[in-house]
Amino acid sequence: MTDPDWLSAGAAHVWRPYCQMKTAPPPLPVVATRGSRLVLSDGRELVDGLASWWTACHGYNHPHIAEALRAQLDRMPHVMFGGLAHEPAYRLAARLAKLLPGDLDHVFFAESGSVSVEIAMKMALQFHINRGVKGRTKFLAFRGGYHGDTLATMTVCDPEEGMHSLFAGVMPSQVIADLPRDADSEAALDALLAARASEIAAILVEPLVQGAGGMLFHPPEVLRTLRRLADKHGVLLIFDEIFTGFGRTGTLLAMQAAGIEPDIVTLSKALTGGTLPLSAAVASKRVFEAFWSDDADAALMHGPTYMANPLACAAANASLDLFEDGSWSANVARVSAALAEGLEPCRAGRGVVDVRTLGAIGVVEFEAPVAVGALCAAFAALGVWIRPMGKVVYLTPAFTTPDADLERLTAAVRRVTGVG
Ligand SMILES: *Cc1c(COP(=O)(O)O)cnc(C)c1O
């Protein structure tokens, strides 16, 4: 098959993500998507095991989202959000406040996950400043964590993880700890906070699953411990639900499995059902009230150009419509069972150290980092799109992926692991 013209014409000009372009295999040209499939320029269809970095939770080209986008496109693709208001964003903010537990009621929109994390960090810093507390300039985050690729979010990612270790020493360092998984690590974190809480604005964590850091799971008790320690030491608690939000772990929000709420939560990835970039940092009443003042300097000085883009908000509202009928929950359970059963034999595979499933996330972990390029090619030859990450080969398919496509995904992982 010959490559399409645009691929060779643009290849010298496009800078690819997470990629040593000199040695990496070329990217696969995709010309269309449908349901759980990517359609390549040569007509081949690959079952998508990743839902495009965990965004396309309802599958691709969902007619309800497409319809909402078309209607919004005709009416008003975009207006600035400074001084202007529009229905898609105001409706979406009210709906998010309603579906989030507790009083997480105050929604600040942005366009990407990393930027929403930066906004949450800025909210936490200014929360203390506005209350007259000085010196709380740092964040406490966890080994194995991932919160984005921008400069400030890099500082709260796992410091040893290959992605950002090159920049050690460039940005101010944060306090990085182990998750409190047992009595000893809880006592260690308590002691760390007792010693350093006066420097710390907030604790930042991905609830239940540390995603890009290696699909590492922790039980809900860990989150309850963090809530308790945050309150004890007067620091805020931020949940980064950019990966876990919107059903991925089996509950609509991961925080619901723990029955507690953070002071700020970030959302993105599946927020628009995988159609347009949009994110939100949602604050509790207590956080918001620290900004509510007659003093202009107490305001949150932030406002991305494309903030609350009406098209993206319309897509998010349509995606929430699809969540409203509740069928996502049975679908996540179905996907979960298929992943657990289909991946279980990999335990006997070469170099495999763990196989685990939570919600619509299936993980096969190896003892050493895997050859990403070679594995992607092997998977594509088996009719699936799976892109491993570090030591893990993982599946995060759309919740609507049909059983036969789920079987194709797990069969490909079994084959590559040497057990199928
Ligand atoms: C993807 C991700 C981010 C970054 O989102 P971008 O939209 O890529 O900037 C932050 N936190 C978590 C948990 C993520 O999974």
The ligand as an ORCA input file, in Angstrom:
! r2SCAN-3c Opt
* xyz 0 1
  C      -3.853     13.101     30.689
  C      -3.742     13.548     32.083
  C      -3.363     14.862     32.396
  C      -2.962     15.867     31.339
  O      -3.999     16.161     30.474
  P      -3.658     16.871     29.059
  O      -4.996     17.120     28.472
  O      -2.859     15.868     28.305
  O      -2.902     18.092     29.357
  C      -3.318     15.223     33.725
  N      -3.645     14.355     34.699
  C      -4.024     13.091     34.440
  C      -4.395     12.182     35.568
  C      -4.068     12.639     33.127
  O      -4.413     11.371     32.874
*
